[in-house]
Amino acid sequence: VQLQASGGGLVQPGGSLRLSCAASRSIRSMEMGWYRQAPGKQRELVARIFSGGTTNYADSVKGRFTISRANAENTVYLQMHSLKPEDTAVYYCKADWGVSTYWGQGTLVTVSS
């Protein structure tokens, strides 16, 4: 499974961005997630969505970020609002399918004035 993340960029504090993760095959039975890694820090979970639609969020993004999936498009989205400088990181898409895990290449989000 290949994952292509896109949508990152430079945004001012308080702004919004939507990240997309397009998969090379059906994601219908996959657990999908967004992770991020800031400079000098470990990669951390941002949000994930299970095949049935249940979602989990890191406490730091609850109420600001929304993860969603469009199975017909083989795509997962991360809508980000009220962005803060501490959200600056490379954002990675991840897919879990059975015993296998797949990672996308990452997209950089920079929140700065």
C-alpha positions in Angstrom: 0.0 0.0 0.0 1.4 3.4 -1.0 0.3 6.5 0.8 0.6 10.0 -0.6 0.2 12.9 1.9 -0.4 16.4 0.7 -1.8 19.7 1.8 0.9 21.0 4.1 2.3 24.5 3.9 2.9 27.8 5.7 0.0 29.2 7.7 -0.4 32.0 10.2 -1.4 31.2 13.8 -5.1 30.8 14.0 -5.3 29.7 10.4 -6.6 26.4 8.9 -5.2 23.7 6.7 -6.6 20.4 5.3 -4.2 17.5 4.8 -5.1 14.6 2.5 -3.7 11.1 2.4 -4.4 9.2 -0.8 -3.9 5.4 -0.7 -3.1 3.2 -3.7 -5.8 0.7 -2.8 -9.1 0.5 -0.8 -8.8 1.7 2.7 -12.2 0.4 3.7 -10.9 -2.2 6.1 -7.9 -0.2 7.3 -7.2 1.8 10.5 -5.9 5.2 9.3 -4.0 7.7 11.3 -2.1 11.0 11.2 1.1 11.4 13.2 3.5 14.3 13.4 7.1 14.8 14.2 8.5 18.2 15.3 12.2 18.9 15.1 14.1 17.2 17.9 11.0 15.4 19.1 9.6 11.9 18.7 6.8 11.1 16.3 3.4 11.3 18.0 -0.1 10.3 17.3 -2.4 13.2 16.2 -5.6 11.4 15.3 -6.8 8.1 14.0 -9.9 6.7 12.6 -11.0 3.1 12.6 -12.7 1.2 9.8 -16.1 1.7 11.5 -15.6 5.4 11.9 -14.5 5.7 15.6 -11.9 8.4 16.1 -9.2 9.1 18.6 -7.4 12.4 19.1 -4.3 13.6 21.0 -5.4 15.9 23.8 -3.4 18.7 22.3 -5.6 18.8 19.1 -9.0 17.9 20.5 -11.6 20.4 19.4 -9.3 21.9 16.7 -8.6 19.0 14.4 -11.0 16.5 12.7 -10.0 13.3 11.0 -12.3 11.8 8.4 -12.3 9.1 5.7 -13.7 8.9 2.3 -13.5 5.2 1.5 -14.8 5.6 -2.0 -11.9 7.9 -2.7 -9.3 5.8 -0.8 -8.5 9.0 1.1 -8.2 10.2 4.7 -8.4 13.9 5.6 -7.1 15.9 8.6 -8.9 19.2 8.9 -6.9 21.6 11.1 -8.3 24.8 12.6 -7.0 27.3 15.1 -3.4 26.3 14.3 -0.7 27.1 16.8 3.1 27.5 16.4 3.5 24.2 18.4 1.6 22.4 15.6 4.6 22.9 13.4 5.8 19.5 12.3 6.1 17.0 9.5 2.7 15.2 9.3 2.7 11.6 8.3 -0.2 9.4 7.3 -0.2 5.8 8.5 -2.3 2.8 7.6 -2.7 -0.4 9.6 -4.1 -3.4 7.7 -4.1 -6.7 9.4 -0.5 -7.2 10.7 1.0 -4.7 8.3 1.7 -1.0 8.8 2.3 1.5 6.0 3.6 5.1 6.2 3.4 8.0 3.8 6.2 10.3 3.0 5.1 13.2 5.2 4.0 16.8 4.5 5.4 19.8 6.3 3.1 22.1 8.2 4.6 25.4 9.4 2.6 27.7 11.7 4.3 31.1 11.9 3.6 34.8 11.5 
